[in-house]
Amino acid sequence: MSACVLTYAGGKFRFIDPASQLGIHRFYRRTAQSTDLDVAQVLSAAITAYLIKMGVVPALFERMVQVGRGQMELLSHSDAARLNLVNNGVLPAEWGIEGKQGQVYLMGRQQTWNGTGKLIMSCAPNQRVRFSALYDAGDNNGFITRNATNYTLRINKQFLPIASLQGKPSVSGDYVLASFTPNDSMLWAISGGEQLGFGFHTKDSNTFYGFLVDATGEQDLVRSWIKHCTDR
């Protein structure tokens, strides 16, 4: 409730219990002073900048100032999620074409409370695409490289088996790295996927490690990159 909502917005991963309530209202001073207008302008700018920095849609502040003096509005959980005040442990995905050491590639990355996943698609010989998955699983990195026996390309809710990798998975910096060359049917699935990712599977059929990167709205970029590599 009240200013505590702004403290809550300071968390990197922001969850909410079903029974919890979020209360918002405008800020106000109980006694009027001649500097009130100046203070209000400074505070408004500071709060808006803070919300943007924390990834919260600044329209939340508009909702706050619409609540009357001394009143409280309970923000629904759906509105809190829409405004990204609640992110349920998932930060927005980032997509873009990057370059390093003379090589250009398409990268998608997304950070969650359960680790960070990166996808790198680069052009390979014979008009193919090299698909590299990098997963920061923290203390589980070594376990994954030692115990993973099967691997899958993840498209939305599907797990597509990968016949073979380009070498065994290895630890590269903070990430477990695995690469393979998708076949044509996989490329077709990748080009239209709303979520793209990778799965590391152990002998325990009930356990796997992996990630998904949100590609909603980025399908044209992904398709264009695949076309760039396969039409050369």
Residue frames relative to the residue before (quaternion, step in Angstrom):
aa qw qx qy qz dx dy dz
M 1.0000 0.0000 0.0000 0.0000 0.00 0.00 0.00
S 0.8526 0.1852 -0.1221 0.4731 3.54 -1.30 0.52
A 0.8362 -0.1474 0.1159 0.5154 3.60 -1.00 -0.84
C 0.5256 0.6361 -0.4185 0.3794 3.60 1.19 -0.33
V 0.5582 0.5897 -0.3949 0.4299 3.59 1.17 -0.46
L 0.6487 0.5004 -0.3193 0.4764 3.59 1.04 -0.71
T 0.6038 0.5244 -0.3511 0.4869 3.59 1.11 -0.58
Y 0.6273 0.5375 -0.3177 0.4654 3.56 1.02 -0.87
A 0.6483 0.5306 -0.3137 0.4470 3.59 1.01 -0.83
G 0.6053 0.5811 -0.3496 0.4168 3.59 1.23 -0.37
G 0.5428 0.6080 -0.4093 0.4101 3.57 1.25 -0.13
K 0.5000 -0.6532 0.4743 0.3137 3.56 -1.06 0.69
F 0.7664 0.1434 -0.0703 0.6222 3.57 0.93 -0.97
R 0.0941 -0.8440 0.5274 -0.0248 3.55 -0.46 1.26
F 0.0580 -0.7958 0.6022 -0.0274 3.55 -0.40 1.30
I 0.1147 -0.7730 0.6130 0.1159 3.56 -1.30 0.21
D 0.4231 -0.6856 0.5385 0.2468 3.52 -1.02 0.89
P 0.6002 -0.5930 0.3848 0.3742 3.64 -0.99 0.70
A 0.7132 0.4507 -0.2633 0.4679 3.59 1.07 -0.66
S 0.5448 0.6430 -0.3939 0.3669 3.60 1.25 -0.16
Q 0.2180 -0.7603 0.5991 0.1242 3.53 -1.26 0.51
L 0.2027 -0.7473 0.6224 0.1144 3.54 -1.16 0.73
G 0.0770 -0.8151 0.5742 0.0075 3.57 -0.61 1.14
I 0.0690 -0.8099 0.5825 0.0021 3.59 -0.81 1.02
H 0.1034 0.7670 -0.6315 0.0483 3.56 -1.27 0.48
R 0.6054 -0.5385 0.4276 0.4008 3.57 -1.28 0.20
F 0.4435 -0.6395 0.5331 0.3318 3.58 -1.21 0.37
Y 0.0363 0.7967 -0.6015 0.0458 3.57 -1.12 0.65
R 0.3631 -0.6961 0.5745 0.2313 3.53 -1.33 0.35
R 0.4938 -0.6938 0.4376 0.2885 3.56 -0.88 0.93
T 0.7744 0.1961 -0.1203 0.5894 3.60 1.10 -0.62
A 0.4601 -0.7078 0.4698 0.2582 3.58 -0.88 0.96
Q 0.0364 -0.7693 0.6377 0.0175 3.53 -1.19 0.74
S 0.6433 -0.5650 0.3587 0.3717 3.56 -1.20 0.51
T 0.6980 0.4707 -0.2709 0.4668 3.61 1.17 -0.52
D 0.3322 0.7911 -0.4757 0.1937 3.60 1.28 0.08
L 0.6640 0.5116 -0.3240 0.4387 3.62 0.87 -0.88
D 0.6554 0.5059 -0.3130 0.4654 3.59 0.95 -0.86
V 0.6641 0.5057 -0.3034 0.4595 3.57 0.91 -0.95
A 0.6441 0.5341 -0.3210 0.4437 3.58 0.96 -0.88
Q 0.6560 0.5072 -0.3186 0.4592 3.59 0.95 -0.84
V 0.6622 0.5019 -0.3083 0.4632 3.59 0.92 -0.89
L 0.6747 0.4931 -0.2961 0.4625 3.59 0.89 -0.94
S 0.6354 0.5361 -0.3331 0.4449 3.60 0.95 -0.82
A 0.6692 0.4865 -0.2959 0.4774 3.57 0.93 -0.90
A 0.6617 0.5149 -0.3115 0.4472 3.59 0.95 -0.87
I 0.6709 0.4942 -0.3038 0.4620 3.60 0.90 -0.89
T 0.6561 0.5108 -0.3153 0.4575 3.58 0.92 -0.89
A 0.6580 0.5013 -0.3097 0.4688 3.60 0.92 -0.89
Y 0.6400 0.5326 -0.3145 0.4559 3.57 1.01 -0.82
L 0.6589 0.5035 -0.3136 0.4626 3.60 0.89 -0.90
I 0.6477 0.5115 -0.3201 0.4653 3.59 0.95 -0.85
K 0.6420 0.5307 -0.3197 0.4516 3.58 0.95 -0.88
M 0.7297 0.4162 -0.2330 0.4899 3.59 1.01 -0.76
G 0.5701 -0.6421 0.3631 0.3616 3.57 1.27 0.22
V 0.4882 0.6379 -0.4448 0.3962 3.59 1.24 0.32
V 0.4999 -0.6402 0.4856 0.3233 3.59 -0.97 0.84
P 0.4560 -0.7286 0.4313 0.2742 3.62 -0.64 1.06
A 0.4805 0.6572 -0.4441 0.3743 3.60 1.24 -0.16
L 0.4943 0.6371 -0.4387 0.3967 3.59 1.22 -0.27
F 0.6539 0.5105 -0.3234 0.4552 3.59 0.96 -0.83
E 0.6051 0.5441 -0.3548 0.4605 3.59 1.08 -0.67
R 0.6362 0.5143 -0.3221 0.4764 3.57 1.04 -0.79
M 0.6403 0.5428 -0.3261 0.4348 3.59 0.98 -0.82
V 0.7269 0.4523 -0.2698 0.4407 3.59 0.78 -0.97
Q 0.5989 0.5650 -0.3645 0.4350 3.60 1.23 -0.24
V 0.5876 0.5637 -0.3698 0.4474 3.59 1.26 -0.28
G 0.5080 -0.7015 0.4156 0.2778 3.56 -0.76 1.07
R 0.6784 -0.4952 0.3762 0.3912 3.51 -1.33 0.48
G 0.8415 0.1533 -0.1346 0.5003 3.55 -0.82 1.01
Q 0.6145 0.5321 -0.3536 0.4629 3.60 1.27 0.09
M 0.2371 -0.7565 0.5931 0.1407 3.56 -1.33 0.20
E 0.1561 -0.7665 0.6158 0.0946 3.58 -0.96 0.89
L 0.3153 -0.7241 0.5808 0.1974 3.56 -0.92 0.91
L 0.2864 -0.7689 0.5551 0.1365 3.54 -0.64 1.19
S 0.4208 -0.7057 0.5017 0.2704 3.59 -0.74 1.00
H 0.6021 -0.5730 0.4099 0.3756 3.57 -1.15 0.55
S 0.6343 0.5270 -0.3401 0.4520 3.60 1.03 -0.69
D 0.6531 0.4874 -0.3150 0.4865 3.60 1.00 -0.77
A 0.6306 0.5349 -0.3352 0.4515 3.59 1.02 -0.78
A 0.6575 0.4847 -0.3061 0.4889 3.59 1.05 -0.73
R 0.6422 0.5274 -0.3271 0.4499 3.59 0.97 -0.83
L 0.7047 0.4272 -0.2461 0.5103 3.57 1.08 -0.71
N 0.4109 -0.7399 0.4291 0.3155 3.57 1.38 0.01
L 0.3188 0.6962 -0.5588 0.3185 3.55 1.08 0.71
V 0.7116 0.2450 -0.1661 0.6372 3.55 1.17 -0.71
N 0.0470 -0.8200 0.5701 0.0181 3.61 -0.69 1.03
N 0.3560 -0.7801 0.4623 0.2256 3.60 1.30 0.08
G 0.7167 -0.4972 0.2531 0.4184 3.56 0.98 0.86
V 0.6638 0.4651 -0.3044 0.5004 3.60 1.23 0.28
L 0.2301 -0.7664 0.5862 0.1266 3.58 -0.74 1.07
P 0.6441 -0.5376 0.3570 0.4107 3.63 -1.12 0.47
A 0.4852 -0.6510 0.5033 0.2956 3.56 -1.12 0.72
E 0.2054 -0.7529 0.6135 0.1209 3.55 -1.24 0.59
W 0.0348 -0.7930 0.6081 -0.0127 3.57 -0.89 0.99
G 0.2846 0.7600 -0.5593 0.1688 3.55 -1.10 0.66
I 0.4699 -0.6286 0.5361 0.3109 3.53 -1.32 0.30
E 0.0367 -0.8142 0.5779 -0.0426 3.54 -0.70 1.14
G 0.2166 -0.7720 0.5836 0.1285 3.54 -1.29 0.24
K 0.0771 0.7815 -0.6151 0.0710 3.54 -1.10 0.75
Q 0.8532 -0.0071 -0.0381 0.5201 3.55 -0.94 0.99
G 0.7437 -0.4407 0.2142 0.4548 3.56 0.92 0.97
Q 0.6630 0.4753 -0.3118 0.4871 3.60 1.25 -0.01
V 0.2216 -0.7676 0.5915 0.1081 3.55 -0.97 0.95
Y 0.0598 0.8035 -0.5863 0.0843 3.57 -0.95 0.86
L 0.4371 -0.6450 0.5536 0.2942 3.52 -1.35 0.30
M 0.0473 -0.8121 0.5815 0.0056 3.58 -0.82 0.96
G 0.0516 -0.7423 0.6664 0.0475 3.50 -1.19 0.77
R 0.0182 0.8049 -0.5920 0.0378 3.59 -0.89 0.87
Q 0.0282 0.7837 -0.6203 0.0138 3.52 -1.19 0.62
Q 0.2364 -0.7752 0.5760 0.1064 3.53 -0.91 0.99
T 0.0009 -0.7809 0.6243 -0.0205 3.56 -0.97 0.92
W 0.6775 -0.4725 0.3635 0.4309 3.55 -1.30 0.16
N 0.6985 0.4694 -0.2514 0.4781 3.58 1.24 -0.50
G 0.7525 -0.3191 0.1979 0.5411 3.60 1.25 0.21
T 0.4261 -0.6852 0.5329 0.2547 3.54 -1.33 0.24
G 0.1332 -0.7904 0.5947 0.0623 3.55 -0.95 0.93
K 0.0732 -0.7789 0.6219 0.0339 3.54 -1.10 0.79
L 0.1345 -0.7515 0.6397 0.0886 3.54 -1.15 0.71
I 0.0514 -0.7792 0.6244 0.0160 3.54 -0.93 0.93
M 0.0630 -0.7779 0.6250 0.0171 3.56 -0.81 1.04
S 0.0222 0.7986 -0.5973 0.0703 3.54 -0.62 1.19
C 0.5508 -0.6102 0.4543 0.3433 3.56 -1.22 0.46
A 0.1712 -0.7835 0.5945 0.0589 3.55 -0.95 0.98
P 0.6734 -0.4814 0.3480 0.4401 3.62 -1.21 0.27
N 0.8167 0.2652 -0.2112 0.4670 3.53 -1.34 0.45
Q 0.6061 -0.6157 0.3363 0.3748 3.55 1.04 0.91
R 0.4518 0.6626 -0.4663 0.3733 3.54 0.94 0.91
V 0.3835 -0.6887 0.5634 0.2472 3.56 -1.35 0.12
R 0.2316 -0.7386 0.6144 0.1528 3.57 -0.96 0.86
F 0.1577 -0.7906 0.5903 0.0392 3.53 -0.74 1.14
S 0.0266 -0.8076 0.5886 -0.0256 3.58 -0.56 1.17
A 0.1632 -0.7752 0.6068 0.0648 3.53 -0.96 0.99
L 0.0496 -0.7785 0.6257 0.0029 3.55 -0.90 0.98
Y 0.0166 -0.8180 0.5724 -0.0543 3.55 -0.69 1.14
D 0.2125 -0.7568 0.6092 0.1046 3.54 -0.77 1.12
A 0.0022 0.8258 -0.5609 0.0581 3.55 -0.13 1.31
G 0.5206 -0.6688 0.4028 0.3456 3.59 1.21 0.38
D 0.8488 -0.0836 0.0846 0.5152 3.57 -0.83 -0.99
N 0.6294 0.5539 -0.3368 0.4285 3.60 1.22 -0.28
N 0.4035 0.7426 -0.4704 0.2540 3.63 1.21 -0.12
G 0.6982 0.4707 -0.2781 0.4622 3.57 0.79 -1.00
F 0.6285 0.5379 -0.3331 0.4524 3.58 0.99 -0.81
I 0.6514 0.5248 -0.3201 0.4446 3.59 0.93 -0.88
T 0.6882 0.4794 -0.3006 0.4540 3.60 0.82 -0.93
R 0.6871 0.4819 -0.2862 0.4624 3.61 1.06 -0.65
N 0.8217 0.3274 -0.1145 0.4522 3.57 0.93 -0.88
A 0.5268 0.6203 -0.4354 0.3849 3.62 1.16 -0.20
T 0.1189 -0.8135 0.5686 0.0271 3.56 -0.90 0.98
N 0.7801 0.1572 -0.0903 0.5988 3.58 1.20 -0.48
Y 0.1887 -0.7947 0.5746 0.0519 3.52 -1.17 0.66
T 0.0940 -0.8038 0.5865 0.0326 3.55 -1.09 0.72
L 0.3663 -0.6389 0.6246 0.2599 3.48 -1.33 0.51
R 0.2092 -0.7937 0.5621 0.1014 3.56 -0.74 1.05
I 0.0018 -0.7698 0.6367 -0.0452 3.54 -0.81 1.13
N 0.8004 -0.1135 0.0198 0.5883 3.57 -0.36 1.24
K 0.7943 -0.2432 0.1899 0.5233 3.63 -0.57 -1.09
Q 0.5607 0.6186 -0.3793 0.3989 3.58 1.29 0.05
F 0.1983 -0.7252 0.6449 0.1370 3.53 -1.31 0.55
L 0.1036 -0.8103 0.5762 0.0258 3.60 -0.41 1.22
P 0.4155 -0.7343 0.4709 0.2576 3.63 -0.53 1.13
I 0.2610 -0.7386 0.6041 0.1465 3.54 -1.11 0.81
A 0.4419 -0.7295 0.4573 0.2519 3.57 -0.64 1.14
S 0.7993 -0.1370 0.1225 0.5721 3.60 0.85 -0.90
L 0.3599 -0.7072 0.5716 0.2085 3.51 -1.23 0.64
Q 0.4896 -0.5977 0.5299 0.3496 3.53 -1.34 0.18
G 0.8043 -0.1128 0.0224 0.5830 3.54 0.38 1.29
K 0.6241 -0.5455 0.4039 0.3870 3.56 -1.27 0.31
P 0.5821 -0.5600 0.4411 0.3912 3.58 -1.15 0.50
S 0.0808 -0.7944 0.6018 0.0160 3.56 -1.05 0.76
V 0.4702 -0.6331 0.5243 0.3213 3.53 -1.30 0.28
S 0.0298 -0.7844 0.6188 -0.0307 3.55 -0.77 1.13
G 0.8005 -0.0886 0.0129 0.5926 3.57 -0.17 1.28
D 0.7984 -0.2247 0.2003 0.5214 3.56 -0.66 -1.13
Y 0.6861 0.5145 -0.2508 0.4491 3.58 1.26 -0.07
V 0.3659 -0.6222 0.6319 0.2824 3.50 -1.38 0.41
L 0.1491 -0.8156 0.5581 0.0332 3.57 -0.72 1.11
A 0.0782 0.7627 -0.6386 0.0655 3.54 -0.99 0.94
S 0.0731 -0.8062 0.5870 0.0080 3.58 -0.97 0.87
F 0.0770 0.7744 -0.6265 0.0443 3.55 -1.20 0.60
T 0.4257 -0.6741 0.5394 0.2709 3.55 -1.35 0.20
P 0.3179 -0.7701 0.5153 0.2009 3.63 -0.37 1.13
N 0.4138 -0.6687 0.5473 0.2865 3.58 -1.13 0.61
D 0.7420 -0.4355 0.2639 0.4360 3.57 -1.28 0.17
S 0.6582 0.5030 -0.3280 0.4541 3.60 0.93 -0.78
M 0.6326 0.5156 -0.3322 0.4729 3.58 1.07 -0.66
L 0.6363 0.5252 -0.3306 0.4582 3.58 0.98 -0.81
W 0.6185 0.5375 -0.3347 0.4654 3.56 1.06 -0.77
A 0.6712 0.4884 -0.2921 0.4749 3.58 0.94 -0.90
I 0.6362 0.5348 -0.3271 0.4496 3.59 0.98 -0.85
S 0.6719 0.5441 -0.3038 0.4003 3.57 0.90 -0.95
G 0.7741 0.3233 -0.1885 0.5106 3.60 1.13 -0.49
G 0.4602 0.7219 -0.4268 0.2914 3.59 1.26 0.00
E 0.3600 -0.7127 0.5600 0.2208 3.54 -1.09 0.75
Q 0.7580 0.1238 -0.1009 0.6324 3.56 1.31 -0.38
L 0.0731 -0.7967 0.6000 -0.0029 3.56 -0.85 1.02
G 0.1984 0.8011 -0.5460 0.1436 3.55 -0.95 0.81
F 0.4054 -0.6930 0.5577 0.2106 3.51 -1.34 -0.27
G 0.1545 -0.7925 0.5845 0.0804 3.55 -1.17 0.68
F 0.1787 -0.7369 0.6445 0.0981 3.55 -1.04 0.91
H 0.0896 -0.8335 0.5452 -0.0013 3.60 -0.47 1.19
T 0.2853 -0.7452 0.5822 0.1559 3.55 -1.00 0.92
K 0.7068 -0.4312 0.3297 0.4536 3.58 -1.28 -0.07
D 0.5968 0.5282 -0.3567 0.4874 3.56 1.22 -0.42
S 0.3555 -0.7860 0.4657 0.1972 3.57 -0.32 1.25
N 0.6620 0.5090 -0.3057 0.4574 3.58 1.21 -0.37
T 0.7181 0.4180 -0.2289 0.5072 3.57 1.28 -0.11
F 0.1733 0.7473 -0.6374 0.0730 3.55 -1.06 0.77
Y 0.2714 -0.7277 0.6081 0.1642 3.53 -1.30 0.47
G 0.3445 0.7518 -0.5138 0.2284 3.56 -0.90 0.75
F 0.3058 -0.7508 0.5674 0.1444 3.52 -1.32 -0.14
L 0.2004 -0.7214 0.6422 0.1643 3.51 -1.39 0.18
V 0.1831 -0.7453 0.6304 0.1166 3.55 -1.17 0.69
D 0.4310 -0.7075 0.4982 0.2561 3.57 -0.75 1.04
A 0.0754 -0.8090 0.5829 0.0109 3.58 -0.75 1.09
T 0.2911 0.7760 -0.5114 0.2269 3.59 1.23 0.33
G 0.8189 0.1884 -0.1695 0.5149 3.57 -0.76 1.07
E 0.6767 0.4721 -0.2885 0.4858 3.60 1.28 -0.09
Q 0.3709 0.7683 -0.4689 0.2286 3.59 1.26 0.07
D 0.6358 0.5283 -0.3456 0.4440 3.60 1.00 -0.72
L 0.6251 0.5231 -0.3310 0.4755 3.58 1.05 -0.73
V 0.6650 0.4985 -0.3022 0.4668 3.58 0.91 -0.92
R 0.6605 0.5042 -0.3077 0.4634 3.59 0.90 -0.92
S 0.6588 0.5138 -0.3145 0.4507 3.58 0.93 -0.88
W 0.6547 0.5016 -0.3246 0.4630 3.60 0.98 -0.77
I 0.6389 0.5093 -0.3315 0.4718 3.60 0.94 -0.80
K 0.6458 0.5077 -0.3189 0.4727 3.60 0.96 -0.82
H 0.6143 0.5546 -0.3394 0.4471 3.58 1.02 -0.81
C 0.7146 0.4501 -0.2612 0.4674 3.58 0.89 -0.91
T 0.7528 0.4252 -0.2292 0.4472 3.60 0.88 -0.88
D 0.6848 0.4712 -0.2928 0.4725 3.61 1.22 -0.28
R 0.4436 0.7174 -0.4566 0.2830 3.60 1.22 -0.06
